[in-house]
Amino acid sequence: KGDHRNVTPTNLKELRSLQGRIQSIRRFISNLAMRCEPFNHLLRKGVKFEWGHECQASFEKIK
């Protein structure tokens, strides 16, 4: 299937999947909650899914 760790989410379902994978390794990443804040904003009700520079920067720091 390939390496799914480097694929950025394109919709809410993929973002939730990423959040699940991140939670499984949370004890190895310092300040995880702060790093995931841009993702959490996208999970709020009524917010349009737009993967911007801030989300990409957080994604790069975590991976």
C-alpha positions as CSV (number, residue, x, y, z in Angstrom):
1,K,0.0,0.0,0.0
2,G,2.9,2.4,0.4
3,D,4.0,4.7,3.1
4,H,0.9,6.4,4.5
5,R,2.9,8.4,7.1
6,N,3.9,11.1,4.6
7,V,0.4,11.6,3.0
8,T,-1.3,14.8,4.2
9,P,-5.0,14.5,4.9
10,T,-7.4,15.8,2.2
11,N,-10.6,15.5,4.1
12,L,-12.1,15.1,7.6
13,K,-12.0,11.3,7.6
14,E,-8.3,11.2,6.7
15,L,-7.6,13.8,9.4
16,R,-9.4,11.7,12.0
17,S,-7.3,8.7,10.9
18,L,-4.1,10.7,11.3
19,Q,-5.2,11.8,14.8
20,G,-5.7,8.2,15.8
21,R,-2.2,7.3,14.5
22,I,-0.7,10.3,16.3
23,Q,-2.4,9.3,19.6
24,S,-0.8,5.9,19.4
25,I,2.7,7.5,19.6
26,R,1.8,10.5,21.8
27,R,4.2,9.5,24.6
28,F,7.2,9.8,22.3
29,I,6.3,13.4,21.1
30,S,6.8,16.4,23.4
31,N,4.2,19.1,23.4
32,L,1.9,17.0,21.2
33,A,-1.3,18.8,22.2
34,M,0.2,22.1,21.1
35,R,1.5,20.7,17.9
36,C,-1.9,19.3,17.0
37,E,-3.9,22.5,17.6
38,P,-4.2,23.4,13.9
39,F,-5.7,19.9,13.3
40,N,-8.1,20.3,16.2
41,H,-9.4,23.5,14.7
42,L,-10.4,21.7,11.5
43,L,-12.3,19.1,13.6
44,R,-14.7,21.7,15.0
45,K,-18.3,21.7,13.8
46,G,-19.0,24.2,11.0
47,V,-15.3,24.7,10.0
48,K,-14.5,24.1,6.3
49,F,-11.7,21.7,5.8
50,E,-8.7,23.7,4.4
51,W,-5.3,22.2,5.0
52,G,-3.1,25.3,5.1
53,H,0.5,26.2,5.8
54,E,0.0,26.0,9.6
55,C,-1.4,22.5,9.4
56,Q,1.4,21.4,7.0
57,A,4.0,22.8,9.3
58,S,2.6,21.0,12.3
59,F,2.4,17.8,10.3
60,E,6.0,18.1,9.3
61,K,7.1,18.6,12.9
62,I,5.2,15.5,14.1
63,K,6.3,13.1,11.4
